[in-house]
Amino acid sequence: RFPASSSSSLRSARRCEHPGSPLVASSMRTRSRRAAVSLLGLIGGAHATSLSHFRTPVFAAAGARRCMQRSFRAAAPAEAAAPPAAGASKGGVAYDLAIEAKWQAHWEAHRTFATRRREGKQKKYVLDMFPYPSGAGLHVGHPEGYTASDIMARYWRMRDYDVLHPMGWDSFGLPAEQHAMNTGTHPEVTTKENIANFKRQLRSLGFSYDWERELATTDVGYVKWTQWIFLKLFEQGLAFQDEKPVNWCAGLGTVLANEEIIDGLSERGGFPVERKPLRQWVLKITALADRLAAELDGLDWPEGTMTMQRSWIGRSEGAEIAFATEGGGEDVRVFTTRADTLMGATYVVVAPEHPLARRVGESDSAVAKYIAETASKSDLDRTSAKAKSGVPAGESVVHPLTGERLPVWVADYVIGSYGTGAVMAVPAHDERDFDFAAAHGLPVKRVVAEPDGAAEALEEAFTEHGVAVNSGPLVDGLATPEAKAKVVELLAEAGRGSAKVSYKLRDWVFSRQRYWGEPIPIYFPVTTDGDPRKGDAYSIDYSQPLPVAEEELPVALPELEDFQPGDDPQGCLARVLDWRFFQRDGKWWARETNTMPQWAGSCWYYLRFADPANTQQAWSAEAEKAWLPVDLYVGGAEHAVLHLLYARFWHKVLHSLGLVSTAEPFQKLVHQGMILGADGEKMSKSRGNVINPDDIVSAYGADAMRLYEMFMGPLEAVKPWQTEQIAGVVRFQNRVHALATRADGSAELGDETERLMHQTIKKVTADVDALSFNTAISQMMIFSNHLAGLKQLPAEPVEKLALLVSPLAPHLGEEAWQMLGHEQSLAYEPWPEYDEAKCVETDVVMAVQVNGKVRAEIKIAKDAAEAEARELAAASENVQKFLDGKEVKKFIYVPGRIINFVAK
């Protein structure tokens, strides 16, 4: 709400409550662009970022950047070229950036943000997706989410919640190990240096973390409990060994995900990748697939993330069908969601990894060659290839209902690790099967007609539902749902199939063949006639995995100088013979040489933060019940699937064991939008568009950076960074500081100021609750401009402004609070309250019309009587001019809406 004393351009925008308001469109149409710039000048000193909000409230990459550049040029280029110094403060003592170091030292010395849990008080657990401490340090995009979570932590403390707001480090990872291979520097050394740099950068931004709870996944004490959770999974049969076809990269010495491979080479380093079977530890995440999908209901998560989770889990209802092999060997089993199309199956396809393909490949050179060629392709390459390659297996299977012989083909568009690794091919009703049949001259048999019964020859696969045809007297004429049920019934009667639920979700390949990760706490019996540590022959029985006793945890990594992976898929730990082999009770044993993936430590850190100093338990039941679940979890959308899915899986296992009291770990999830470089592209070293927050803090201060990142646009939107546009929030910051130097406790609080104060408290409170920080800042800018225009400035509204601004600009808030005469930190001061009755506008600005044309504007009470309205309107000099010499035939008055003189 704008003050009534504002210019006409402001009065035309009285409904505008924030720079992203839809009013902008009409304002731009009805007022000149110059008036809009004037309006923005009042809000933020002709601040270009504000103008960009008017033009585009939701940003979109390069388009947003172009919009911002146009707006910025239109605003005040001379002022933009020379933004005000961070310490400038008009009309009062200068805002000195040393204030920030002063308050950071105060918070640390007084343990201001040490976590407390009081009886009878409600809690808020505010958590960031903790960072991997890379060597590059933070860029300005990283603190966006951290700033948002810190605002909420500070806000909730002022609302008298007990707040847990910790920070730690996801410090295992391949980059540190790769650096070790390149330089010989131990990963632990590199990791500690990187953590120190990250911590310095975060502290410089004034985040209110409880640093006494800091942890790193590489801490030995943390590794112990990560291994303990793995053993719980092992005890439940949810961690097991299996031979899996994996993407083995000898150059990196590890297995890679499909997404980490480009054109057969590793994304990192460009090393060749080979598809090969390898003994792996696997977590049976599919055992909880139903719960992982169903229990998303009730969570306050972005809808897109919920959809991605459900899609990744991919629950499908269908049937498993057994095709007998002609030679009497093991059945070929397939899963299908379209059992109604069974009569249209004209061949069966098995993946190159399927046991039948391997058996045939032992005697068929063409099949063996095809299997070898497929080994270098990733799953993604295989499924996305337009050309459908394959070779005949030279064998047939028996159709389960008709007894017809169907040829078997080996083709790489079927993935061995997905489903059963085999499909019944129905080319008439599946696009991939249709393309494969067309490429290899295989028959196409239509068994589903259009809903109206039409069954013309097909030029492409018909994949829609319809009516069964060519499927026998018991099925023909049935609609697709009924036909599915009937075919499943016939299969069950024949003993060749049954209804089944399947998932796209695959079990989690958990082990990594590298050094820098948590050792898997398992060992195996060894047969040897000598000492395997000295190179004597040995044999390891991997079929008898044994858990390390809890009292022997943690299994620590050995010291190592050579981190090169070598050619052994067992990883570099297999070369550390003194660590790998040990004797007990006169027998030799071998430790597992695979390590855990980086995901492991990040699956449960939120639990350890609740009780980080506990040496006897991973967490106590009391601490878990006191803080869980996480009330606000903030992080990038790039973690929308795997991290969240894996963490939820671990949590549900722990819940089933009674070790946690909640079914879900994260109640509310927020994804901050990406901050792009000034060129509208993602920030990266290779593009040269990375902005270091150290430079911004040094030039403008931490509060200015926090305010700017929150003022750029909606938290979840993609936004381009423009350093020169920080000038607007710097002016706002300086204005608030200047107000604190002028406040007079004896000055009277006028009605207009009191009303705007209560309106501001109401709006900022609602905006912060909604994480709409950009509009909260806009409202405070409006309020500060009003206060700056008062000749006598009361202290009360300045105190309220200091409290309101403090979560977003905490150093400024603290300094202003102290300047106003308060001795204690405002960190736990009560959040300002508003009076709804005092938010109501008592006066309105109304247009006065003469014969339907606006001739003047007057300020009048909303409920003014008609006589009062007529008297005030007629007193206007311009109205008198148009009424002069005329007779008023009619006076039309609708309070708050219309004043019109009809005169002749």
HELIX and SHEET records of a PDB file:
HELIX    1   1 SER A    8  ARG A   11  1                                   4    
HELIX    2   2 LEU A   23  THR A   30  1                                   8    
HELIX    3   3 ARG A   33  GLY A   44  1                                  12    
HELIX    4   4 ALA A   48  ARG A   55  1                                   8    
HELIX    5   5 ALA A   61  ALA A   74  1                                  14    
HELIX    6   6 PRO A   77  ALA A   81  1                                   5    
HELIX    7   7 ALA A   98  ALA A  109  1                                  12    
HELIX    8   8 PRO A  143  MET A  158  1                                  16    
HELIX    9   9 LEU A  174  THR A  183  1                                  10    
HELIX   10  10 PRO A  187  SER A  204  1                                  18    
HELIX   11  11 TRP A  211  ARG A  213  5                                   3    
HELIX   12  12 VAL A  220  GLU A  235  1                                  16    
HELIX   13  13 ASN A  258  GLU A  260  5                                   3    
HELIX   14  14 ILE A  285  LEU A  288  5                                   4    
HELIX   15  15 ALA A  289  ALA A  294  1                                   6    
HELIX   16  16 GLU A  303  ILE A  313  1                                  11    
HELIX   17  17 ALA A  339  GLY A  344  5                                   6    
HELIX   18  18 PRO A  355  GLY A  361  1                                   7    
HELIX   19  19 SER A  365  THR A  374  1                                  10    
HELIX   20  20 ASP A  379  SER A  384  1                                   6    
HELIX   21  21 PRO A  427  HIS A  429  5                                   3    
HELIX   22  22 GLU A  431  HIS A  440  1                                  10    
HELIX   23  23 THR A  480  ALA A  494  1                                  15    
HELIX   24  24 PRO A  532  LYS A  534  5                                   3    
HELIX   25  25 GLU A  550  GLU A  552  5                                   3    
HELIX   26  26 CYS A  572  ARG A  575  5                                   4    
HELIX   27  27 LEU A  577  ARG A  580  1                                   4    
HELIX   28  28 TRP A  599  SER A  602  1                                   4    
HELIX   29  29 TYR A  605  ARG A  608  1                                   4    
HELIX   30  30 ALA A  621  TRP A  627  1                                   7    
HELIX   31  31 ALA A  637  HIS A  639  5                                   3    
HELIX   32  32 LEU A  642  SER A  656  1                                  15    
HELIX   33  33 PRO A  693  TYR A  700  1                                   8    
HELIX   34  34 ALA A  702  PHE A  711  1                                  10    
HELIX   35  35 THR A  723  ILE A  726  5                                   4    
HELIX   36  36 ALA A  727  ARG A  742  1                                  16    
HELIX   37  37 ASP A  751  ASP A  769  1                                  19    
HELIX   38  38 PHE A  773  ALA A  788  1                                  16    
HELIX   39  39 ALA A  795  VAL A  805  1                                  11    
HELIX   40  40 PRO A  810  MET A  819  1                                  10    
HELIX   41  41 GLU A  836  CYS A  839  1                                   4    
HELIX   42  42 GLU A  866  ALA A  874  1                                   9    
HELIX   43  43 GLU A  877  LEU A  883  1                                   7    
SHEET    1   A 4 ASP A 162  LEU A 164  0                                        
SHEET    2   A 4 LYS A 123  ASP A 128  1                                        
SHEET    3   A 4 LEU A 632  VAL A 634  1                                        
SHEET    4   A 4 LEU A 669  VAL A 670  1                                        
SHEET    1   B 2 GLY A 168  TRP A 169  0                                        
SHEET    2   B 2 LEU A 215  ALA A 216  1                                        
SHEET    1   C 4 THR A 254  LEU A 256  0                                        
SHEET    2   C 4 ALA A 239  CYS A 249 -1                                        
SHEET    3   C 4 GLU A 274  LEU A 283 -1                                        
SHEET    4   C 4 TRP A 508  VAL A 509 -1                                        
SHEET    1   D 2 ILE A 261  ILE A 262  0                                        
SHEET    2   D 2 LEU A 265  SER A 266 -1                                        
SHEET    1   E 6 VAL A 332  THR A 336  0                                        
SHEET    2   E 6 ARG A 315  THR A 325 -1                                        
SHEET    3   E 6 GLY A 390  VAL A 398 -1                                        
SHEET    4   E 6 ARG A 405  ALA A 411 -1                                        
SHEET    5   E 6 TYR A 347  VAL A 350  1                                        
SHEET    6   E 6 ALA A 422  ALA A 425 -1                                        
SHEET    1   F 3 VAL A 332  THR A 336  0                                        
SHEET    2   F 3 ARG A 315  THR A 325 -1                                        
SHEET    3   F 3 GLY A 497  TYR A 503 -1                                        
SHEET    1   G 2 VAL A 448  ALA A 449  0                                        
SHEET    2   G 2 VAL A 467  ALA A 468 -1                                        
SHEET    1   H 3 TYR A 538  ILE A 540  0                                        
SHEET    2   H 3 ILE A 522  THR A 528 -1                                        
SHEET    3   H 3 LEU A 546  PRO A 547 -1                                        
SHEET    1   I 4 TYR A 538  ILE A 540  0                                        
SHEET    2   I 4 ILE A 522  THR A 528 -1                                        
SHEET    3   I 4 LYS A 587  ARG A 591 -1                                        
SHEET    4   I 4 PHE A 581  ARG A 584 -1                                        
SHEET    1   J 2 ILE A 675  LEU A 676  0                                        
SHEET    2   J 2 LYS A 719  PRO A 720  1                                        
SHEET    1   K 4 LYS A 853  ALA A 861  0                                        
SHEET    2   K 4 ASP A 843  VAL A 850 -1                                        
SHEET    3   K 4 ILE A 898  ALA A 903  1                                        
SHEET    4   K 4 VAL A 888  VAL A 894 -1                                        
END                                                                             
